Amino acid sequence: MSDHQSHSREENAREWFEEWFDHPLYLKVYHHRDAEEAERCVRTILDLTGIDPAEQPPHSILDIACGAGRHALSFARTGLRVTANDLSPYLLGQAREQATTEGIEMEFSRQDMRTIRFERQFDLIAQLFSSFGYFETDQEDRDVIANISSLLSPGGWYVLDLINPAQLKSQFTPRTERNSASLSIIEERTLSERHVTKRITLHEANGREHSFTESVRIYSPAEAIALLESGGFAVERMVGDYEGSTFDEATSPRMMLLARLSLSRS
């Protein structure tokens, strides 16, 4: 396993995702997002892009915000050549540990997606489970798209998995309470035209309390397509869940865009 690290931002300038995603309780809150869900998502992506794991040499995949590695590991199990990138040392360590346990050969990288750089290009870049739109400005999102464009091979694929805002608004629940093992979880949500924000309060059995915030930029289908097209991509397909169902703006839980880098921009 190879490892690449670069973190050019100020270490003391921690943003909400740096604090929350680097905390061990994060995985307990989202334990229901499991390997089986990731396997379904990866199978759908490979089917819809036509990427064949049996081809030699293997196609190269970058999971640009891999978290604990659910999708990166699933791609790697098929025989693809995978690079797993994340900003969280904790989640990246979890991914590396699982790869070691399974004997999976893959590369690890710790870089901020706004400034990510490699000396090579990839055949597919995946950005899954709402790992886009974390930043304060739209320009930062455009910076991410520009980086992805520069890192793709000619004709390469970019898969962007977003929340479907219409379905989110119709099913919006301001507050929920649930338990995960010995952890009590309270989630309080606010919704604006451009963001969904969640305040998460966690109570451990030992009495300790923790609070974290999540805030994700909401993109309508038209806005998401325009953003990708501005970065030199052509959106070839949009599906509404991890099984690849046809996108329905009113009911689909996800908005997963499969885009290809325009040859004229590569």
C-alpha positions in Angstrom: 0.0 0.0 0.0 1.3 3.4 -0.9 0.5 6.6 0.9 0.6 10.2 -0.2 -0.1 13.2 2.1 -0.4 16.8 1.5 -2.3 19.4 3.6 -1.5 22.9 2.6 -4.2 24.7 4.6 -3.5 26.0 8.1 -3.8 23.2 10.6 -5.4 25.4 13.2 -8.1 26.7 10.8 -10.5 23.7 11.4 -13.8 23.8 9.5 -16.9 21.9 10.6 -16.1 18.9 8.4 -12.5 18.7 9.7 -13.8 18.5 13.3 -16.7 16.2 12.8 -15.3 13.7 10.3 -12.2 13.2 12.4 -14.2 12.2 15.5 -14.6 8.5 16.2 -18.3 8.9 17.0 -19.0 9.9 13.3 -19.0 6.3 12.2 -21.4 5.3 15.0 -23.9 8.0 13.9 -23.7 6.7 10.3 -23.2 3.0 10.9 -26.3 2.2 8.8 -24.4 3.4 5.7 -22.7 0.0 5.3 -20.6 -2.0 2.9 -23.7 -3.6 1.2 -25.0 -0.2 0.2 -21.5 0.7 -1.1 -21.4 -2.5 -3.2 -24.7 -1.7 -4.8 -23.6 1.9 -5.6 -20.3 0.7 -7.1 -21.9 -2.0 -9.2 -24.3 0.6 -10.6 -21.5 3.0 -11.4 -19.5 0.3 -13.3 -22.6 -0.8 -15.2 -23.5 2.7 -16.3 -20.0 3.9 -17.2 -19.1 0.6 -18.9 -15.8 0.4 -16.9 -14.8 -3.3 -17.0 -12.7 -4.4 -14.1 -11.4 -7.3 -16.2 -9.7 -5.1 -18.7 -5.9 -4.9 -18.5 -4.2 -2.8 -17.4 -6.8 -2.0 -14.7 -8.7 1.2 -14.9 -7.6 3.8 -12.3 -10.2 5.2 -9.8 -10.0 8.1 -7.4 -12.4 8.2 -4.6 -11.9 11.9 -3.8 -13.7 11.9 -0.4 -13.4 8.3 0.6 -14.3 8.6 4.3 -13.8 5.2 5.9 -13.3 3.7 2.5 -16.6 1.9 1.9 -16.7 2.7 -1.8 -13.0 2.8 -2.4 -12.7 -0.7 -1.0 -15.6 -1.9 -3.1 -14.0 -0.6 -6.2 -10.7 -2.2 -5.2 -12.3 -5.6 -4.6 -13.2 -5.8 -8.3 -9.6 -5.5 -9.3 -9.5 -1.8 -10.2 -6.5 0.4 -9.3 -7.8 2.6 -6.5 -6.6 5.8 -4.8 -8.5 6.7 -1.7 -8.3 10.3 -0.7 -9.8 12.1 2.4 -8.9 15.0 4.6 -9.7 13.2 7.9 -6.8 11.3 9.4 -9.2 9.2 11.5 -11.4 8.1 8.6 -8.4 7.5 6.3 -6.9 5.4 9.0 -10.0 3.3 9.2 -9.9 2.7 5.4 -6.3 1.8 5.5 -6.9 -0.6 8.4 -9.7 -2.4 6.5 -7.6 -2.6 3.4 -4.8 -4.2 5.4 -7.2 -6.7 7.0 -8.5 -7.8 3.6 -5.1 -7.7 1.9 -6.2 -5.1 -0.6 -3.6 -3.2 -2.5 -4.5 0.5 -2.9 -3.1 3.9 -2.5 -4.0 6.4 0.2 -3.9 10.2 0.0 -4.7 12.9 2.5 -5.5 16.1 0.6 -8.1 18.9 0.6 -10.3 18.5 -2.5 -10.0 22.2 -3.1 -6.2 21.9 -3.6 -5.8 18.3 -4.5 -3.0 17.4 -6.9 -1.5 14.3 -8.5 1.2 13.7 -11.1 -1.1 11.3 -13.0 -4.7 11.1 -14.3 -7.6 8.8 -13.5 -10.2 7.0 -15.6 -13.0 7.7 -13.1 -13.3 10.0 -10.1 -16.1 9.3 -7.7 -17.6 11.7 -5.1 -20.2 9.9 -3.2 -22.6 10.1 -0.2 -23.1 13.9 -0.3 -19.4 14.7 -0.1 -19.7 17.9 -2.1 -20.8 21.4 -1.2 -19.2 21.7 2.3 -17.6 25.1 1.7 -18.6 28.7 2.4 -18.5 29.9 -1.2 -19.6 28.6 -4.6 -16.2 29.4 -5.9 -14.7 26.7 -3.7 -17.1 24.2 -5.3 -16.0 25.4 -8.7 -12.4 24.9 -7.6 -13.2 21.3 -6.8 -14.7 20.8 -10.2 -11.7 22.3 -11.9 -9.4 20.1 -10.0 -11.4 17.0 -10.9 -11.3 18.0 -14.6 -7.5 18.4 -14.5 -7.2 14.9 -12.9 -9.2 13.0 -15.4 -7.9 11.2 -18.4 -9.4 12.2 -21.8 -13.0 11.0 -21.9 -12.8 10.1 -18.2 -15.9 9.8 -15.9 -16.9 11.9 -12.9 -19.7 10.5 -10.7 -21.2 13.1 -8.3 -23.7 11.9 -5.8 -25.9 14.6 -4.3 -29.0 15.0 -2.2 -32.2 15.5 -4.3 -33.4 18.8 -3.0 -37.1 18.4 -4.0 -37.4 15.1 -2.2 -35.5 16.4 0.8 -37.9 19.3 1.1 -41.0 17.1 0.8 -39.7 14.7 3.5 -38.0 17.3 5.7 -38.0 16.4 9.4 -36.7 19.2 11.7 -35.8 17.0 14.6 -35.2 13.3 15.1 -34.0 11.2 18.1 -32.5 7.7 17.9 -30.1 5.4 19.6 -27.1 3.6 18.2 -25.9 1.0 20.7 -25.2 3.0 23.9 -25.2 6.4 22.0 -28.2 8.7 22.1 -28.4 10.9 18.9 -30.4 14.1 18.5 -30.4 15.6 15.0 -31.9 19.1 14.6 -32.2 20.3 10.9 -32.7 23.6 9.3 -33.4 24.1 5.6 -32.9 27.1 3.4 -33.0 27.5 -0.4 -29.2 26.9 -0.6 -28.2 24.8 2.4 -29.4 22.0 4.7 -27.8 22.3 8.1 -27.8 19.7 10.9 -26.9 20.1 14.5 -26.0 16.8 16.0 -26.0 16.3 19.8 -24.6 13.0 21.1 -24.9 11.6 24.6 -22.7 8.7 25.6 -23.6 6.2 28.3 -20.8 7.7 30.5 -22.6 11.1 30.5 -20.4 12.8 28.0 -22.1 15.1 25.6 -20.8 16.2 22.2 -22.2 18.6 19.6 -21.3 18.9 15.9 -22.6 20.7 12.9 -23.0 19.6 9.3 -23.9 22.0 6.4 -24.2 21.0 2.8 -24.9 23.2 -0.2 -28.1 22.2 -2.0 -28.0 22.0 -5.8 -31.1 21.7 -8.0 -30.7 19.4 -11.0 -30.3 22.4 -13.3 -27.7 24.0 -11.1 -25.7 20.8 -10.8 -25.7 20.2 -14.5 -24.7 23.8 -15.2 -21.9 23.5 -12.7 -20.5 20.4 -14.3 -20.9 21.8 -17.8 -19.0 25.0 -16.8 -16.1 22.6 -15.8 -16.0 21.0 -19.2 -18.2 18.0 -18.4 -21.2 16.6 -20.4 -23.7 14.9 -18.1 -24.7 11.7 -19.7 -27.0 10.2 -17.1 -28.7 11.1 -13.9 -30.1 8.4 -11.6 -32.2 8.6 -8.5 -30.7 5.9 -6.2 -27.8 3.5 -5.8 -29.6 0.8 -7.9 -29.5 3.1 -10.9 -33.3 3.9 -11.1 -34.4 6.6 -13.4 -34.2 10.0 -11.6 -37.6 11.4 -10.5 -37.3 14.9 -9.1 -40.3 14.5 -6.8 -39.5 11.1 -5.3 -35.8 10.0 -5.9 -33.7 10.0 -2.6 -30.5 10.7 -4.5 -29.3 12.7 -7.5 -26.3 10.9 -8.9 -24.9 12.5 -12.0 -22.6 10.6 -14.3 -20.6 13.0 -16.4 -17.8 12.6 -18.9 -15.0 15.0 -19.5 -15.5 16.6 -22.9 -12.7 15.6 -25.2 -12.2 19.2 -26.3 -11.4 20.2 -22.7 -9.1 17.2 -21.9 
